Amino acid sequence: MSNWSEDQASLCESIADLNKKYAKSSCDETSAVSPESIISALNEFQECVRYLNTRRSTGAVLNLQSEADVQDAVYLMLRPWISDLISENPTGKVANRYSIKDFISASARTVIEIKFVRDSSHGKSISKEMHDDIEVYRHHYRCRTIVFFVYDPDSLIPDHQNLKNQIEEERVYAGKPLQCILIIKP
């Protein structure tokens, strides 16, 4: 009988050791994702697209021709490790206007807004679109960071650095900071 007790104690100790070793790396509801890790992943977007589009097999090829195509690719890239990533969730009505967030992670308190530059006119006006989004999202109780992921395949945004400076300026609303990050690819 003492061997059984010793075996049980040893088994419990082994399980505790495994839990200590692997619990932090598991992707469960309690594991928090940081905005920085989301930004880091999105900075690898083009590498993921390149890999799929140049592999030896005849499998999936990403043909990114619209905002919806880019949204799908970003979702497939982020969802496996951001367990609370929700897509296309409408915000409340602000100034007689609703906005559809592309993605939100409540645990990271981050909205991910995807943009696809369609033509040169859109490339010139995308700043206004993002500023309108900021105005709406600043009222959302779960949003402390907005990551704008802009896919500009034909390099139609006239001045990337100026746009980045405008979007990433420090913002505080009603005493609450709102961080805005801009990533432009490719």
Backbone as CSV, one residue per row, in Angstrom:
resi,resn,N_x,N_y,N_z,CA_x,CA_y,CA_z,C_x,C_y,C_z
1,MET,0.823,-1.187,0.000,0.000,0.000,0.000,0.871,1.256,0.000
2,SER,2.021,1.208,0.640,2.890,2.375,0.696,3.464,2.676,-0.690
3,ASN,3.679,1.650,-1.528,4.167,1.883,-2.883,3.156,2.681,-3.701
4,TRP,1.873,2.367,-3.507,0.821,3.092,-4.215,0.837,4.564,-3.813
5,SER,0.952,4.849,-2.537,0.995,6.226,-2.034,2.217,6.963,-2.559
6,GLU,3.349,6.269,-2.559,4.562,6.889,-3.089,4.438,7.167,-4.581
7,ASP,3.826,6.236,-5.317,3.608,6.434,-6.753,2.696,7.633,-7.005
8,GLN,1.627,7.747,-6.217,0.699,8.871,-6.357,1.402,10.204,-6.059
9,ALA,2.192,10.225,-5.016,2.915,11.442,-4.649,3.905,11.822,-5.751
10,SER,4.592,10.824,-6.296,5.547,11.073,-7.374,4.830,11.587,-8.624
11,LEU,3.679,10.999,-8.925,2.894,11.433,-10.075,2.424,12.880,-9.893
12,CYS,1.919,13.213,-8.715,1.471,14.584,-8.431,2.629,15.574,-8.546
13,GLU,3.776,15.166,-8.061,4.954,16.032,-8.145,5.355,16.242,-9.609
14,SER,5.294,15.193,-10.407,5.627,15.305,-11.834,4.649,16.220,-12.562
15,ILE,3.368,16.102,-12.253,2.358,16.958,-12.871,2.598,18.410,-12.479
16,ALA,2.921,18.647,-11.223,3.204,20.012,-10.760,4.415,20.582,-11.493
17,ASP,5.444,19.759,-11.692,6.629,20.212,-12.423,6.288,20.562,-13.869
18,LEU,5.485,19.711,-14.516,5.068,19.986,-15.891,4.232,21.263,-15.964
19,ASN,3.359,21.442,-15.001,2.523,22.641,-14.976,3.386,23.896,-14.851
20,LYS,4.384,23.851,-13.973,5.283,24.992,-13.820,6.042,25.264,-15.115
21,LYS,6.448,24.205,-15.766,7.270,24.347,-16.954,6.475,24.850,-18.157
22,TYR,5.238,24.385,-18.336,4.502,24.677,-19.562,3.288,25.585,-19.406
23,ALA,2.840,25.863,-18.223,1.606,26.632,-18.031,1.689,28.029,-18.640
24,LYS,2.821,28.694,-18.535,2.931,30.056,-19.039,2.915,30.120,-20.548
25,SER,3.284,29.049,-21.223,3.320,29.091,-22.678,2.024,28.623,-23.313
26,SER,1.089,28.161,-22.512,-0.163,27.699,-23.100,-1.008,28.892,-23.501
27,CYS,-1.880,28.683,-24.472,-2.737,29.758,-24.977,-4.141,29.545,-24.429
28,ASP,-4.382,30.004,-23.198,-5.701,29.867,-22.616,-6.290,31.244,-22.367
29,GLU,-7.505,31.273,-21.855,-8.214,32.534,-21.666,-7.513,33.476,-20.699
30,THR,-6.736,32.941,-19.767,-6.122,33.798,-18.766,-4.777,34.357,-19.209
31,SER,-4.198,33.799,-20.250,-2.894,34.301,-20.678,-3.097,35.608,-21.435
32,ALA,-2.406,36.628,-20.985,-2.562,37.952,-21.578,-1.636,38.110,-22.773
33,VAL,-2.152,38.737,-23.786,-1.382,39.072,-24.970,-1.134,40.568,-24.899
34,SER,0.077,40.969,-25.170,0.390,42.397,-25.100,0.253,43.033,-26.476
35,PRO,-0.028,44.327,-26.517,-0.026,45.029,-27.803,1.323,44.894,-28.520
36,GLU,2.400,44.862,-27.752,3.736,44.739,-28.347,3.898,43.420,-29.094
37,SER,3.339,42.335,-28.546,3.457,41.044,-29.233,2.605,41.023,-30.502
38,ILE,1.471,41.711,-30.488,0.638,41.820,-31.688,1.393,42.605,-32.763
39,ILE,2.001,43.698,-32.368,2.778,44.530,-33.294,3.936,43.730,-33.874
40,SER,4.600,42.983,-33.029,5.722,42.161,-33.474,5.267,41.134,-34.518
41,ALA,4.139,40.506,-34.279,3.616,39.523,-35.233,3.234,40.194,-36.553
42,LEU,2.556,41.336,-36.472,2.139,42.030,-37.690,3.330,42.521,-38.504
43,ASN,4.430,42.806,-37.849,5.632,43.206,-38.578,6.201,42.061,-39.410
44,GLU,5.768,40.822,-39.130,6.216,39.647,-39.897,5.220,39.269,-40.994
45,PHE,4.190,40.067,-41.182,3.129,39.754,-42.148,3.685,39.459,-43.535
46,GLN,4.517,40.333,-44.043,5.020,40.164,-45.401,5.854,38.894,-45.542
47,GLU,6.563,38.530,-44.489,7.335,37.288,-44.525,6.403,36.078,-44.633
48,CYS,5.276,36.114,-43.936,4.289,35.021,-44.021,3.691,34.942,-45.420
49,VAL,3.356,36.088,-45.989,2.806,36.125,-47.350,3.842,35.591,-48.334
50,ARG,5.083,36.039,-48.200,6.153,35.578,-49.094,6.321,34.072,-49.006
51,TYR,6.308,33.537,-47.782,6.481,32.094,-47.607,5.383,31.323,-48.333
52,LEU,4.132,31.706,-48.110,3.031,30.984,-48.754,3.064,31.108,-50.270
53,ASN,3.465,32.266,-50.756,3.428,32.493,-52.197,4.643,31.973,-52.953
54,THR,5.677,31.512,-52.252,6.882,31.027,-52.948,7.256,29.603,-52.559
55,ARG,6.387,28.884,-51.877,6.757,27.519,-51.498,6.725,26.583,-52.702
56,ARG,7.365,25.468,-52.530,7.501,24.501,-53.619,6.195,23.800,-53.947
57,SER,5.325,23.649,-52.963,4.079,22.915,-53.219,3.070,23.829,-53.910
58,THR,1.982,23.241,-54.339,0.941,24.014,-55.018,-0.202,24.343,-54.065
59,GLY,0.115,24.468,-52.777,-0.901,24.762,-51.760,-1.377,26.197,-51.828
60,ALA,-1.813,26.687,-50.699,-2.420,28.016,-50.596,-1.490,29.120,-51.079
61,VAL,-2.056,30.021,-51.841,-1.370,31.233,-52.287,-2.238,32.401,-51.850
62,LEU,-1.632,33.416,-51.248,-2.389,34.583,-50.813,-2.429,35.618,-51.931
63,ASN,-3.617,35.870,-52.413,-3.828,36.890,-53.434,-4.526,38.055,-52.745
64,LEU,-3.761,39.035,-52.310,-4.274,40.137,-51.504,-4.708,41.289,-52.408
65,GLN,-6.000,41.277,-52.775,-6.530,42.269,-53.706,-7.557,43.209,-53.078
66,SER,-7.879,42.989,-51.781,-8.887,43.825,-51.130,-8.631,43.858,-49.629
67,GLU,-9.335,44.756,-48.953,-9.219,44.839,-47.505,-9.678,43.535,-46.854
68,ALA,-10.736,42.933,-47.404,-11.233,41.664,-46.852,-10.169,40.568,-46.952
69,ASP,-9.425,40.525,-48.061,-8.352,39.535,-48.217,-7.291,39.715,-47.139
70,VAL,-6.907,40.966,-46.875,-5.883,41.247,-45.869,-6.419,40.928,-44.475
71,GLN,-7.674,41.259,-44.213,-8.288,40.925,-42.922,-8.244,39.419,-42.677
72,ASP,-8.589,38.642,-43.691,-8.564,37.179,-43.550,-7.156,36.673,-43.235
73,ALA,-6.163,37.188,-43.944,-4.777,36.758,-43.720,-4.313,37.127,-42.309
74,VAL,-4.636,38.345,-41.863,-4.237,38.775,-40.520,-4.935,37.915,-39.470
75,TYR,-6.216,37.639,-39.661,-6.948,36.812,-38.701,-6.319,35.419,-38.594
76,LEU,-6.026,34.811,-39.734,-5.414,33.480,-39.719,-4.036,33.498,-39.055
77,MET,-3.344,34.601,-39.186,-2.011,34.735,-38.601,-2.071,34.914,-37.086
78,LEU,-3.034,35.701,-36.586,-3.072,36.049,-35.163,-3.943,35.134,-34.307
79,ARG,-5.014,34.603,-34.845,-5.994,33.883,-34.040,-5.452,32.668,-33.287
80,PRO,-4.527,31.913,-33.827,-4.062,30.737,-33.084,-3.468,31.052,-31.709
81,TRP,-2.894,32.219,-31.515,-2.284,32.520,-30.216,-2.943,33.675,-29.479
82,ILE,-3.964,34.294,-30.070,-4.757,35.308,-29.357,-6.155,34.727,-29.223
83,SER,-6.384,34.044,-28.112,-7.612,33.266,-27.969,-8.872,34.112,-27.899
84,ASP,-8.756,35.385,-27.554,-9.955,36.215,-27.456,-10.084,37.203,-28.626
85,LEU,-9.403,36.922,-29.730,-9.493,37.787,-30.900,-10.881,37.654,-31.511
86,ILE,-11.582,38.779,-31.602,-12.938,38.800,-32.134,-12.925,39.655,-33.388
87,SER,-13.593,39.192,-34.426,-13.609,39.956,-35.668,-14.929,40.699,-35.857
88,GLU,-14.844,41.817,-36.585,-15.998,42.597,-37.023,-17.035,42.814,-35.929
89,ASN,-16.612,43.481,-34.884,-17.478,43.768,-33.741,-17.854,45.249,-33.768
90,PRO,-19.149,45.595,-33.942,-19.479,47.024,-34.028,-19.274,47.749,-32.713
91,THR,-18.807,48.991,-32.789,-18.695,49.838,-31.606,-20.057,50.434,-31.333
92,GLY,-20.187,51.076,-30.193,-21.410,51.810,-29.910,-21.507,53.017,-30.825
93,LYS,-22.670,53.607,-30.843,-22.896,54.766,-31.697,-22.252,55.998,-31.059
94,VAL,-21.386,56.672,-31.802,-20.720,57.888,-31.350,-20.946,58.947,-32.420
95,ALA,-21.497,60.088,-32.019,-21.772,61.194,-32.939,-22.570,60.713,-34.154
96,ASN,-23.630,59.960,-33.885,-24.514,59.433,-34.933,-23.798,58.541,-35.938
97,ARG,-22.765,57.861,-35.490,-21.984,57.029,-36.392,-21.566,55.749,-35.693
98,TYR,-21.714,54.631,-36.366,-21.195,53.359,-35.890,-19.898,53.086,-36.624
99,SER,-19.052,52.303,-35.996,-17.824,51.893,-36.659,-17.664,50.398,-36.454
100,ILE,-17.135,49.725,-37.431,-16.874,48.297,-37.326,-15.382,48.114,-37.113
101,LYS,-15.021,47.599,-35.934,-13.613,47.302,-35.663,-13.288,46.016,-36.417
102,ASP,-12.145,45.972,-37.037,-11.779,44.747,-37.725,-11.564,43.625,-36.724
103,PHE,-10.744,43.882,-35.688,-10.491,42.879,-34.656,-10.292,43.574,-33.319
104,ILE,-10.637,42.878,-32.257,-10.343,43.376,-30.911,-9.897,42.206,-30.048
105,SER,-8.923,42.471,-29.201,-8.515,41.536,-28.159,-8.767,42.235,-26.836
106,ALA,-9.748,41.729,-26.089,-10.092,42.345,-24.806,-8.937,42.210,-23.818
107,SER,-8.259,41.063,-23.827,-7.166,40.864,-22.870,-6.003,41.820,-23.142
108,ALA,-5.772,42.155,-24.398,-4.707,43.101,-24.741,-5.237,44.535,-24.783
109,ARG,-6.551,44.681,-24.669,-7.211,45.998,-24.752,-6.780,46.723,-26.030
110,THR,-6.791,45.945,-27.127,-6.263,46.429,-28.396,-7.252,46.200,-29.530
111,VAL,-7.441,47.241,-30.339,-8.194,47.146,-31.581,-7.181,47.066,-32.707
112,ILE,-7.410,46.167,-33.648,-6.560,46.062,-34.833,-7.423,46.465,-36.016
113,GLU,-7.059,47.559,-36.630,-7.819,48.117,-37.749,-7.014,47.905,-39.025
114,ILE,-7.602,47.191,-39.979,-6.921,46.861,-41.234,-7.367,47.848,-42.315
115,LYS,-6.405,48.333,-43.076,-6.682,49.210,-44.217,-5.974,48.646,-45.446
116,PHE,-6.623,48.779,-46.589,-6.043,48.377,-47.870,-6.096,49.594,-48.778
117,VAL,-4.947,50.051,-49.230,-4.893,51.233,-50.090,-5.276,50.808,-51.507
118,ARG,-6.435,51.270,-51.942,-7.017,50.858,-53.220,-6.447,51.599,-54.420
119,ASP,-6.244,52.904,-54.238,-5.791,53.739,-55.353,-5.085,54.966,-54.787
120,SER,-4.550,55.812,-55.681,-3.768,56.961,-55.208,-4.625,57.940,-54.411
121,SER,-5.873,58.104,-54.764,-6.764,58.990,-54.015,-6.952,58.478,-52.579
122,HIS,-7.129,57.189,-52.445,-7.272,56.592,-51.119,-5.973,56.708,-50.332
123,GLY,-4.847,56.561,-50.994,-3.550,56.715,-50.334,-3.367,58.104,-49.747
124,LYS,-3.918,59.104,-50.434,-3.815,60.478,-49.952,-4.812,60.792,-48.840
125,SER,-5.933,60.071,-48.798,-6.994,60.381,-47.822,-7.040,59.424,-46.634
126,ILE,-6.149,58.460,-46.588,-6.211,57.444,-45.533,-5.985,58.041,-44.144
127,SER,-5.262,59.137,-44.062,-5.036,59.796,-42.777,-6.360,60.223,-42.146
128,LYS,-7.242,60.813,-42.916,-8.547,61.245,-42.408,-9.346,60.039,-41.916
129,GLU,-9.301,58.965,-42.665,-10.012,57.742,-42.291,-9.524,57.229,-40.928
130,MET,-8.218,57.226,-40.724,-7.659,56.747,-39.460,-7.989,57.699,-38.318
131,HIS,-7.944,59.004,-38.564,-8.301,59.960,-37.510,-9.774,59.825,-37.119
132,ASP,-10.641,59.554,-38.086,-12.049,59.290,-37.778,-12.181,58.045,-36.907
133,ASP,-11.415,57.000,-37.222,-11.433,55.773,-36.420,-10.976,56.051,-34.988
134,ILE,-9.928,56.840,-34.834,-9.418,57.180,-33.503,-10.510,57.861,-32.689
135,GLU,-11.213,58.778,-33.321,-12.275,59.506,-32.628,-13.366,58.556,-32.123
136,VAL,-13.694,57.552,-32.895,-14.718,56.586,-32.488,-14.176,55.633,-31.422
137,TYR,-12.993,55.073,-31.636,-12.462,54.048,-30.732,-12.072,54.588,-29.363
138,ARG,-11.774,55.875,-29.270,-11.370,56.432,-27.977,-12.479,56.321,-26.941
139,HIS,-13.712,56.118,-27.388,-14.848,55.981,-26.477,-15.096,54.529,-26.059
140,HIS,-14.425,53.589,-26.695,-14.664,52.172,-26.397,-13.947,51.786,-25.108
141,TYR,-14.674,51.220,-24.177,-14.118,50.930,-22.849,-13.015,49.885,-22.859
142,ARG,-12.926,49.043,-23.870,-11.878,48.024,-23.908,-10.673,48.432,-24.747
143,CYS,-10.693,49.602,-25.316,-9.622,50.005,-26.228,-8.655,50.962,-25.549
144,ARG,-7.411,50.509,-25.392,-6.326,51.369,-24.909,-5.230,51.495,-25.962
145,THR,-5.269,50.617,-26.959,-4.305,50.664,-28.059,-5.049,50.379,-29.361
146,ILE,-4.746,51.172,-30.377,-5.244,50.901,-31.725,-4.024,50.628,-32.593
147,VAL,-4.020,49.478,-33.239,-2.967,49.154,-34.190,-3.581,49.263,-35.581
148,PHE,-3.092,50.223,-36.350,-3.518,50.372,-37.737,-2.534,49.583,-38.598
149,PHE,-3.062,48.583,-39.281,-2.245,47.785,-40.194,-2.680,48.164,-41.607
150,VAL,-1.799,48.875,-42.319,-2.133,49.385,-43.641,-1.350,48.588,-44.683
151,TYR,-2.081,47.938,-45.570,-1.454,47.209,-46.664,-1.503,48.112,-47.898
152,ASP,-0.337,48.552,-48.327,-0.183,49.496,-49.442,0.655,48.818,-50.529
153,PRO,0.054,47.897,-51.292,0.843,47.085,-52.226,1.522,47.867,-53.336
154,ASP,0.955,49.028,-53.715,1.527,49.797,-54.812,2.212,51.083,-54.339
155,SER,2.482,51.172,-53.034,3.169,52.335,-52.435,2.504,53.654,-52.841
156,LEU,1.223,53.759,-52.539,0.438,54.931,-52.926,0.283,55.963,-51.815
157,ILE,0.782,55.666,-50.621,0.776,56.654,-49.547,1.961,57.575,-49.799
158,PRO,1.713,58.878,-49.962,2.795,59.788,-50.369,3.959,59.895,-49.382
159,ASP,3.682,59.951,-48.081,4.747,60.184,-47.105,4.500,59.316,-45.869
160,HIS,5.108,58.152,-45.854,4.914,57.203,-44.753,5.285,57.805,-43.403
161,GLN,6.420,58.465,-43.339,6.907,58.979,-42.056,5.994,60.075,-41.506
162,ASN,5.517,60.960,-42.357,4.605,62.005,-41.909,3.304,61.395,-41.381
163,LEU,2.786,60.409,-42.095,1.564,59.735,-41.647,1.791,59.049,-40.303
164,LYS,2.915,58.385,-40.161,3.264,57.709,-38.904,3.343,58.712,-37.752
165,ASN,3.961,59.859,-37.999,4.062,60.894,-36.964,2.681,61.401,-36.546
166,GLN,1.785,61.587,-37.500,0.426,62.050,-37.197,-0.357,61.034,-36.374
167,ILE,-0.270,59.782,-36.749,-1.081,58.738,-36.105,-0.500,58.364,-34.746
168,GLU,0.811,58.315,-34.631,1.421,57.820,-33.389,1.686,58.902,-32.346
169,GLU,1.151,60.099,-32.530,1.357,61.136,-31.517,0.666,60.728,-30.215
170,GLU,1.177,61.249,-29.107,0.644,60.922,-27.785,-0.779,61.465,-27.655
171,ARG,-1.686,60.620,-27.149,-3.086,61.004,-26.993,-3.562,60.645,-25.593
172,VAL,-4.308,61.563,-24.991,-4.945,61.318,-23.697,-6.352,61.895,-23.784
173,TYR,-7.345,61.072,-23.470,-8.737,61.479,-23.497,-9.350,61.216,-22.131
174,ALA,-9.898,62.246,-21.525,-10.520,62.147,-20.195,-9.567,61.468,-19.209
175,GLY,-8.287,61.804,-19.308,-7.291,61.262,-18.391,-6.800,59.865,-18.726
176,LYS,-7.315,59.261,-19.803,-6.907,57.904,-20.189,-6.057,57.963,-21.448
177,PRO,-4.862,57.373,-21.398,-4.021,57.375,-22.600,-4.572,56.427,-23.666
178,LEU,-4.416,56.807,-24.907,-4.765,55.961,-26.043,-3.545,55.907,-26.941
179,GLN,-2.960,54.726,-27.054,-1.776,54.544,-27.889,-2.220,54.126,-29.282
180,CYS,-1.691,54.803,-30.288,-1.974,54.455,-31.679,-0.666,54.067,-32.354
181,ILE,-0.699,52.938,-33.029,0.477,52.401,-33.718,0.112,52.236,-35.188
182,LEU,1.038,52.594,-36.066,0.827,52.442,-37.497,1.879,51.504,-38.079
183,ILE,1.407,50.478,-38.775,2.285,49.557,-39.486,1.861,49.608,-40.942
184,ILE,2.800,49.908,-41.831,2.509,49.953,-43.272,3.324,48.854,-43.936
185,LYS,2.659,48.011,-44.697,3.314,46.928,-45.437,2.837,46.971,-46.867
186,PRO,3.510,46.454,-47.851,4.783,45.781,-47.756,5.950,46.714,-47.629
